[in-house]
Amino acid sequence: MPGEPQADCLFCKIVEGHIPATIVRQTDTTVAFRDINPQAPTHVLIIPKVHYKDAAALAAAEPAVAADVLREAQAVADEEKVESYRIVFNTGTGAGQTVWHAHAHVLGGRGLEWPPG
């Protein structure tokens, strides 16, 4: 059921404390933790505590929680002392999504050119 924890979801297991992560922030609705394969000096993932497969599903079902994820991006940037940063939501396999739990990547700490990659 959408919004409910999924037994086979890596990020749900992090939310529940069953898998360790380097957590940098936590709110009632989100968890922010360092990416295990950072692509920039600052690379933090922000996940909603509720399970939705991607950002589009989260925004459609719970726009307030989607807003919380974006609000946390600024809080992470402030705590990391990153003035310029990128927020990335990968949606779908072709875009590089590998964990089917909505999440935002906060990337910063070096010049980030466009287009990426």
DRENTI-535841 format. One record per atom (N, C-alpha, C): z, y, x; residue in three letters; atom name. Coordinates in steps of 0.1 Angstrom, whole numbers. Layout:
+-------+-------+-------+-----+----+
!    c3 !    c2 !    c1 !  aa ! at !
+-------+-------+-------+-----+----+
!     Z !     Y !     X ! Ala ! CA !
...
+-------+-------+-------+-----+----+
END
This chain:
+-------+-------+-------+-----+----+
!    c3 !    c2 !    c1 !  aa ! at !
+-------+-------+-------+-----+----+
!     0 !   -12 !     8 ! Met !  N !
!     0 !     0 !     0 ! Met ! CA !
!     0 !    13 !     9 ! Met !  C !
!    -9 !    22 !     6 ! Pro !  N !
!    -9 !    34 !    14 ! Pro ! CA !
!     4 !    41 !    15 ! Pro !  C !
!     7 !    46 !    27 ! Gly !  N !
!    20 !    53 !    29 ! Gly ! CA !
!    31 !    44 !    33 ! Gly !  C !
!    30 !    31 !    30 ! Glu !  N !
!    41 !    22 !    34 ! Glu ! CA !
!    39 !    16 !    48 ! Glu !  C !
!    49 !    14 !    56 ! Pro !  N !
!    48 !     8 !    69 ! Pro ! CA !
!    40 !    -5 !    69 ! Pro !  C !
!    32 !    -7 !    79 ! Gln !  N !
!    23 !   -19 !    80 ! Gln ! CA !
!    29 !   -27 !    92 ! Gln !  C !
!    31 !   -40 !    89 ! Ala !  N !
!    38 !   -49 !    99 ! Ala ! CA !
!    29 !   -50 !   111 ! Ala !  C !
!    16 !   -49 !   110 ! Asp !  N !
!     7 !   -51 !   122 ! Asp ! CA !
!     3 !   -38 !   129 ! Asp !  C !
!    10 !   -27 !   125 ! Cys !  N !
!     6 !   -13 !   130 ! Cys ! CA !
!    15 !    -9 !   142 ! Cys !  C !
!     8 !    -7 !   153 ! Leu !  N !
!    16 !    -3 !   165 ! Leu ! CA !
!    24 !    10 !   163 ! Leu !  C !
!    18 !    20 !   156 ! Phe !  N !
!    25 !    33 !   154 ! Phe ! CA !
!    36 !    31 !   144 ! Phe !  C !
!    35 !    23 !   134 ! Cys !  N !
!    46 !    20 !   124 ! Cys ! CA !
!    57 !    14 !   132 ! Cys !  C !
!    54 !     5 !   141 ! Lys !  N !
!    65 !    -1 !   149 ! Lys ! CA !
!    72 !     9 !   158 ! Lys !  C !
!    65 !    19 !   163 ! Ile !  N !
!    71 !    30 !   171 ! Ile ! CA !
!    80 !    38 !   162 ! Ile !  C !
!    75 !    42 !   150 ! Val !  N !
!    83 !    49 !   140 ! Val ! CA !
!    96 !    42 !   137 ! Val !  C !
!    95 !    29 !   136 ! Glu !  N !
!   107 !    20 !   132 ! Glu ! CA !
!   116 !    17 !   144 ! Glu !  C !
!   112 !    21 !   156 ! Gly !  N !
!   120 !    19 !   168 ! Gly ! CA !
!   118 !     5 !   174 ! Gly !  C !
!   108 !    -3 !   169 ! His !  N !
!   106 !   -17 !   174 ! His ! CA !
!    98 !   -17 !   187 ! His !  C !
!    91 !    -7 !   190 ! Ile !  N !
!    83 !    -6 !   202 ! Ile ! CA !
!    87 !     7 !   209 ! Ile !  C !
!    91 !     7 !   221 ! Pro !  N !
!    95 !    19 !   228 ! Pro ! CA !
!    84 !    29 !   230 ! Pro !  C !
!    87 !    42 !   230 ! Ala !  N !
!    78 !    52 !   233 ! Ala ! CA !
!    86 !    64 !   239 ! Ala !  C !
!    79 !    72 !   247 ! Thr !  N !
!    86 !    84 !   253 ! Thr ! CA !
!    85 !    95 !   243 ! Thr !  C !
!    94 !    96 !   234 ! Ile !  N !
!    94 !   105 !   223 ! Ile ! CA !
!    98 !   119 !   228 ! Ile !  C !
!    90 !   129 !   224 ! Val !  N !
!    93 !   143 !   229 ! Val ! CA !
!    98 !   151 !   217 ! Val !  C !
!    95 !   147 !   205 ! Arg !  N !
!   100 !   155 !   193 ! Arg ! CA !
!   100 !   145 !   181 ! Arg !  C !
!   109 !   148 !   172 ! Gln !  N !
!   109 !   140 !   159 ! Gln ! CA !
!   114 !   149 !   148 ! Gln !  C !
!   107 !   148 !   137 ! Thr !  N !
!   112 !   155 !   125 ! Thr ! CA !
!   114 !   145 !   114 ! Thr !  C !
!   117 !   150 !   102 ! Asp !  N !
!   118 !   141 !    90 ! Asp ! CA !
!   105 !   133 !    87 ! Asp !  C !
!    94 !   140 !    91 ! Thr !  N !
!    81 !   134 !    87 ! Thr ! CA !
!    72 !   130 !    98 ! Thr !  C !
!    75 !   133 !   111 ! Thr !  N !
!    67 !   131 !   122 ! Thr ! CA !
!    74 !   126 !   134 ! Thr !  C !
!    67 !   119 !   143 ! Val !  N !
!    72 !   115 !   156 ! Val ! CA !
!    61 !   119 !   166 ! Val !  C !
!    65 !   126 !   177 ! Ala !  N !
!    56 !   130 !   188 ! Ala ! CA !
!    60 !   123 !   201 ! Ala !  C !
!    51 !   116 !   207 ! Phe !  N !
!    54 !   109 !   219 ! Phe ! CA !
!    42 !   110 !   229 ! Phe !  C !
!    45 !   107 !   242 ! Arg !  N !
!    35 !   108 !   252 ! Arg ! CA !
!    25 !    96 !   252 ! Arg !  C !
!    13 !   100 !   253 ! Asp !  N !
!     2 !    89 !   254 ! Asp ! CA !
!     4 !    81 !   266 ! Asp !  C !
!     2 !    68 !   265 ! Ile !  N !
!     4 !    59 !   276 ! Ile ! CA !
!    -8 !    59 !   286 ! Ile !  C !
!   -19 !    65 !   281 ! Asn !  N !
!   -31 !    67 !   290 ! Asn ! CA !
!   -35 !    81 !   289 ! Asn !  C !
!   -28 !    90 !   295 ! Pro !  N !
!   -30 !   105 !   293 ! Pro ! CA !
!   -44 !   109 !   298 ! Pro !  C !
!   -51 !   118 !   291 ! Gln !  N !
!   -64 !   123 !   294 ! Gln ! CA !
!   -63 !   137 !   299 ! Gln !  C !
!   -51 !   143 !   300 ! Ala !  N !
!   -48 !   156 !   304 ! Ala ! CA !
!   -33 !   157 !   309 ! Ala !  C !
!   -29 !   167 !   317 ! Pro !  N !
!   -15 !   167 !   321 ! Pro ! CA !
!    -6 !   167 !   309 ! Pro !  C !
!    -9 !   173 !   298 ! Thr !  N !
!    -1 !   172 !   286 ! Thr ! CA !
!   -10 !   164 !   276 ! Thr !  C !
!    -5 !   152 !   272 ! His !  N !
!   -12 !   144 !   262 ! His ! CA !
!    -1 !   138 !   254 ! His !  C !
!     1 !   144 !   242 ! Val !  N !
!    11 !   139 !   233 ! Val ! CA !
!     5 !   135 !   220 ! Val !  C !
!     9 !   124 !   214 ! Leu !  N !
!     4 !   120 !   201 ! Leu ! CA !
!    14 !   124 !   191 ! Leu !  C !
!    10 !   129 !   180 ! Ile !  N !
!    18 !   132 !   168 ! Ile ! CA !
!    14 !   124 !   157 ! Ile !  C !
!    23 !   116 !   152 ! Ile !  N !
!    20 !   107 !   141 ! Ile ! CA !
!    29 !   110 !   129 ! Ile !  C !
!    24 !   108 !   117 ! Pro !  N !
!    32 !   109 !   105 ! Pro ! CA !
!    41 !    96 !   104 ! Pro !  C !
!    52 !    97 !    99 ! Lys !  N !
!    61 !    85 !    97 ! Lys ! CA !
!    55 !    76 !    86 ! Lys !  C !
!    47 !    82 !    77 ! Val !  N !
!    41 !    74 !    66 ! Val ! CA !
!    28 !    69 !    72 ! Val !  C !
!    23 !    57 !    67 ! His !  N !
!    11 !    51 !    72 ! His ! CA !
!    -1 !    54 !    63 ! His !  C !
!   -11 !    60 !    70 ! Tyr !  N !
!   -24 !    62 !    64 ! Tyr ! CA !
!   -34 !    59 !    75 ! Tyr !  C !
!   -45 !    53 !    72 ! Lys !  N !
!   -54 !    48 !    82 ! Lys ! CA !
!   -60 !    59 !    91 ! Lys !  C !
!   -62 !    71 !    86 ! Asp !  N !
!   -68 !    82 !    94 ! Asp ! CA !
!   -64 !    95 !    88 ! Asp !  C !
!   -68 !   106 !    95 ! Ala !  N !
!   -64 !   119 !    91 ! Ala ! CA !
!   -69 !   123 !    78 ! Ala !  C !
!   -82 !   118 !    74 ! Ala !  N !
!   -87 !   121 !    61 ! Ala ! CA !
!   -79 !   115 !    50 ! Ala !  C !
!   -75 !   103 !    52 ! Ala !  N !
!   -67 !    96 !    41 ! Ala ! CA !
!   -53 !   103 !    40 ! Ala !  C !
!   -47 !   107 !    51 ! Leu !  N !
!   -34 !   114 !    51 ! Leu ! CA !
!   -36 !   127 !    44 ! Leu !  C !
!   -46 !   135 !    47 ! Ala !  N !
!   -47 !   148 !    41 ! Ala ! CA !
!   -50 !   147 !    26 ! Ala !  C !
!   -57 !   137 !    22 ! Ala !  N !
!   -60 !   135 !     8 ! Ala ! CA !
!   -48 !   131 !     0 ! Ala !  C !
!   -39 !   122 !     6 ! Ala !  N !
!   -28 !   117 !    -1 ! Ala ! CA !
!   -15 !   125 !     0 ! Ala !  C !
!   -13 !   131 !    12 ! Glu !  N !
!    -1 !   139 !    15 ! Glu ! CA !
!    -4 !   151 !    23 ! Glu !  C !
!   -10 !   161 !    17 ! Pro !  N !
!   -14 !   173 !    25 ! Pro ! CA !
!    -2 !   180 !    32 ! Pro !  C !
!    10 !   179 !    26 ! Ala !  N !
!    21 !   186 !    32 ! Ala ! CA !
!    25 !   178 !    45 ! Ala !  C !
!    24 !   165 !    46 ! Val !  N !
!    27 !   158 !    58 ! Val ! CA !
!    16 !   161 !    68 ! Val !  C !
!     3 !   162 !    64 ! Ala !  N !
!    -8 !   165 !    73 ! Ala ! CA !
!    -5 !   179 !    79 ! Ala !  C !
!     0 !   188 !    71 ! Ala !  N !
!     4 !   201 !    77 ! Ala ! CA !
!    15 !   200 !    87 ! Ala !  C !
!    25 !   191 !    84 ! Asp !  N !
!    36 !   189 !    93 ! Asp ! CA !
!    31 !   185 !   107 ! Asp !  C !
!    21 !   176 !   107 ! Val !  N !
!    15 !   171 !   119 ! Val ! CA !
!     9 !   183 !   127 ! Val !  C !
!     2 !   191 !   120 ! Leu !  N !
!    -4 !   203 !   127 ! Leu ! CA !
!     7 !   213 !   132 ! Leu !  C !
!    17 !   215 !   124 ! Arg !  N !
!    28 !   224 !   128 ! Arg ! CA !
!    35 !   218 !   140 ! Arg !  C !
!    36 !   205 !   141 ! Glu !  N !
!    43 !   199 !   153 ! Glu ! CA !
!    34 !   201 !   165 ! Glu !  C !
!    21 !   202 !   164 ! Ala !  N !
!    12 !   204 !   175 ! Ala ! CA !
!    16 !   217 !   182 ! Ala !  C !
!    19 !   227 !   175 ! Gln !  N !
!    23 !   240 !   181 ! Gln ! CA !
!    37 !   239 !   187 ! Gln !  C !
!    46 !   231 !   180 ! Ala !  N !
!    59 !   230 !   186 ! Ala ! CA !
!    59 !   222 !   199 ! Ala !  C !
!    50 !   212 !   200 ! Val !  N !
!    49 !   204 !   212 ! Val ! CA !
!    43 !   213 !   223 ! Val !  C !
!    33 !   221 !   220 ! Ala !  N !
!    27 !   230 !   230 ! Ala ! CA !
!    37 !   240 !   235 ! Ala !  C !
!    46 !   245 !   226 ! Asp !  N !
!    56 !   255 !   230 ! Asp ! CA !
!    66 !   248 !   239 ! Asp !  C !
!    70 !   236 !   236 ! Glu !  N !
!    80 !   229 !   244 ! Glu ! CA !
!    74 !   225 !   258 ! Glu !  C !
!    61 !   222 !   258 ! Glu !  N !
!    54 !   218 !   270 ! Glu ! CA !
!    50 !   230 !   278 ! Glu !  C !
!    52 !   242 !   273 ! Lys !  N !
!    47 !   254 !   279 ! Lys ! CA !
!    32 !   255 !   282 ! Lys !  C !
!    25 !   250 !   272 ! Val !  N !
!    10 !   249 !   272 ! Val ! CA !
!     5 !   260 !   263 ! Val !  C !
!    -2 !   270 !   269 ! Glu !  N !
!    -7 !   282 !   261 ! Glu ! CA !
!   -19 !   278 !   254 ! Glu !  C !
!   -28 !   271 !   261 ! Ser !  N !
!   -41 !   267 !   254 ! Ser ! CA !
!   -41 !   252 !   253 ! Ser !  C !
!   -45 !   247 !   242 ! Tyr !  N !
!   -45 !   232 !   240 ! Tyr ! CA !
!   -55 !   228 !   229 ! Tyr !  C !
!   -58 !   216 !   229 ! Arg !  N !
!   -67 !   210 !   219 ! Arg ! CA !
!   -60 !   200 !   210 ! Arg !  C !
!   -63 !   200 !   198 ! Ile !  N !
!   -58 !   190 !   188 ! Ile ! CA !
!   -70 !   182 !   184 ! Ile !  C !
!   -69 !   169 !   186 ! Val !  N !
!   -80 !   160 !   183 ! Val ! CA !
!   -75 !   149 !   173 ! Val !  C !
!   -82 !   147 !   162 ! Phe !  N !
!   -81 !   136 !   153 ! Phe ! CA !
!   -93 !   128 !   154 ! Phe !  C !
!   -92 !   116 !   159 ! Asn !  N !
!  -103 !   106 !   159 ! Asn ! CA !
!  -103 !    99 !   146 ! Asn !  C !
!  -114 !    99 !   139 ! Thr !  N !
!  -115 !    92 !   126 ! Thr ! CA !
!  -127 !    83 !   126 ! Thr !  C !
!  -124 !    70 !   127 ! Gly !  N !
!  -134 !    59 !   127 ! Gly ! CA !
!  -137 !    54 !   141 ! Gly !  C !
!  -142 !    42 !   142 ! Thr !  N !
!  -145 !    35 !   155 ! Thr ! CA !
!  -154 !    43 !   163 ! Thr !  C !
!  -165 !    49 !   157 ! Gly !  N !
!  -175 !    56 !   165 ! Gly ! CA !
!  -169 !    69 !   171 ! Gly !  C !
!  -158 !    74 !   166 ! Ala !  N !
!  -152 !    86 !   172 ! Ala ! CA !
!  -141 !    82 !   182 ! Ala !  C !
!  -139 !    69 !   184 ! Gly !  N !
!  -129 !    65 !   193 ! Gly ! CA !
!  -115 !    62 !   188 ! Gly !  C !
!  -114 !    61 !   175 ! Gln !  N !
!  -101 !    57 !   169 ! Gln ! CA !
!   -99 !    42 !   172 ! Gln !  C !
!   -87 !    39 !   178 ! Thr !  N !
!   -84 !    25 !   181 ! Thr ! CA !
!   -71 !    20 !   174 ! Thr !  C !
!   -63 !    30 !   170 ! Val !  N !
!   -51 !    26 !   162 ! Val ! CA !
!   -53 !    32 !   148 ! Val !  C !
!   -52 !    23 !   138 ! Trp !  N !
!   -55 !    27 !   124 ! Trp ! CA !
!   -43 !    32 !   117 ! Trp !  C !
!   -37 !    43 !   123 ! His !  N !
!   -26 !    50 !   117 ! His ! CA !
!   -29 !    65 !   121 ! His !  C !
!   -30 !    73 !   111 ! Ala !  N !
!   -34 !    87 !   114 ! Ala ! CA !
!   -26 !    93 !   125 ! Ala !  C !
!   -32 !   100 !   134 ! His !  N !
!   -25 !   106 !   145 ! His ! CA !
!   -33 !   118 !   151 ! His !  C !
!   -26 !   127 !   157 ! Ala !  N !
!   -33 !   138 !   164 ! Ala ! CA !
!   -29 !   137 !   179 ! Ala !  C !
!   -39 !   140 !   187 ! His !  N !
!   -37 !   141 !   201 ! His ! CA !
!   -36 !   156 !   205 ! His !  C !
!   -25 !   160 !   212 ! Val !  N !
!   -24 !   173 !   217 ! Val ! CA !
!   -26 !   172 !   232 ! Val !  C !
!   -37 !   179 !   236 ! Leu !  N !
!   -41 !   179 !   250 ! Leu ! CA !
!   -41 !   193 !   256 ! Leu !  C !
!   -36 !   194 !   268 ! Gly !  N !
!   -35 !   207 !   275 ! Gly ! CA !
!   -31 !   205 !   289 ! Gly !  C !
!   -29 !   217 !   296 ! Gly !  N !
!   -24 !   217 !   309 ! Gly ! CA !
!   -35 !   218 !   320 ! Gly !  C !
!   -48 !   218 !   315 ! Arg !  N !
!   -59 !   220 !   324 ! Arg ! CA !
!   -70 !   226 !   316 ! Arg !  C !
!   -81 !   230 !   322 ! Gly !  N !
!   -92 !   235 !   315 ! Gly ! CA !
!   -99 !   224 !   307 ! Gly !  C !
!  -102 !   227 !   294 ! Leu !  N !
!  -108 !   217 !   285 ! Leu ! CA !
!  -121 !   222 !   281 ! Leu !  C !
!  -132 !   217 !   287 ! Glu !  N !
!  -145 !   222 !   284 ! Glu ! CA !
!  -151 !   216 !   271 ! Glu !  C !
!  -160 !   223 !   266 ! Trp !  N !
!  -167 !   218 !   254 ! Trp ! CA !
!  -182 !   216 !   256 ! Trp !  C !
!  -188 !   206 !   252 ! Pro !  N !
!  -183 !   195 !   245 ! Pro ! CA !
!  -175 !   185 !   254 ! Pro !  C !
!  -165 !   178 !   248 ! Pro !  N !
!  -157 !   169 !   256 ! Pro ! CA !
!  -165 !   157 !   260 ! Pro !  C !
!  -159 !   150 !   271 ! Gly !  N !
!  -165 !   138 !   275 ! Gly ! CA !
!  -177 !   139 !   282 ! Gly !  C !
+-------+-------+-------+-----+----+
END
